[in-house]
Amino acid sequence: MKSKAMALLLVLLLVPSAWALTLDEARQQGRVGETLSGYVAARQQDDETLALVKRINDGRMQQYKRVAQQNNLSTSEVARIAGEKLVSRAGSGEYVRGINGQWLRK
């Protein structure tokens, strides 16, 4: 059951939605990057980027909570699992934050 819920979580994270293009643009421009925590982080500190990061992370947190409740896991466990997958799936030229806290361009 846990694998089904995790698959659903990943589909929800990767399915285009109203903000996906904006997130994709921010990724391509190097304004944001994926982290192992499961949340996107701002690389640039302008208001537009920070608002996008907040919106994306709020949505992710809600999804992580739902999956965690369905699978008897903590929200942080679900976020960590999703973070590992999102970092590994980041596209060429996109930024990810490594375990050492440094940004790496894939």
N, C-alpha and C positions, 0 to 999 in steps of 0.2 A: 504494500500500500504506500509505503514511503516513497518508493521510486516513481509511482504514478503521480503523487502529489508534487514531487520535485520536478518531474517532466512538465506538469501543468504550470508550475511556477516559472520555469524557464520559457515556456511558450508565451506566457503573459508578459514576461519582461522583454521578449524579442519581437512580439507582434507590433506592427506599426500602429500608432495611435495618434491622437491630436498633437502630441509633443514629440513624437519620434523624429520627425524631420529636423526639428530644432535641436534635439539631442545629437542627431547624426551630424548636423552642421557644426555644433560645438566640438564634437569629437574630432572632426576633420580639420577644424581650425586650431586644434590643440588647446582649446579653452578649458576643457574638462578631461578627466581620465577616469578609468575604472580602478577600483581598489579591491583588495582581498577581503575587505570588510563587507562587501556586497553593495556598497554605496558609491555613487559617482562623487568625485571631488573636483573642486574648482582649481584650475591652474592659473587662471586670471581672476582678479578680484573686482571686476566691474559689476555694477548693479544687475545688468542683464544676465550675466553668467551666474551670479550668486542666486538670483531668483529662479533660474532654470534648475540649478543644483538642488535647491530646496524643494521645488515642485516634484522633481524626479525622485528624490530620496523619500519624501513623504509618501508618494505612491508605492515605492518599493517596500517601505516599512509596513504599510497596510497589507500588501501581498504576503510578506514574510510572516506577519502575525497570523494571517488566515492559515497558511500552510503549517505553521508551527502548531497551532491549536488542533488541526486535523490529524497531525502525526505525533502528538505528544512530545514535541521538541521545544526547545527554547527559541525565541525569535532570533537570538544571536547565532545559534547553530545553523538555522536556515539561511540567514544572511551570509554567514561564512561559506557555506556550501555554494550558494549562488554566486558569491564574489569570486571564488576560485574558477567557476565556469565562465563568468563574464570576463575575467582577466585573460583566461586562456583563449577565449574566442574573439578578443579584440582584434580589429582589422589592422592591416599593414599601415603604418604611419600614425596610428593612434597611440595615445599615452596610457600607460598602466603604472601603478605605484607598486613597487616590489616590497618584499618582506623587510627590506632595510629602510623603507620609507622614502626611497629615491624614485623619481619619475624615470621611466624607461620608454623610449619610443620603439614600438614594434616594427 
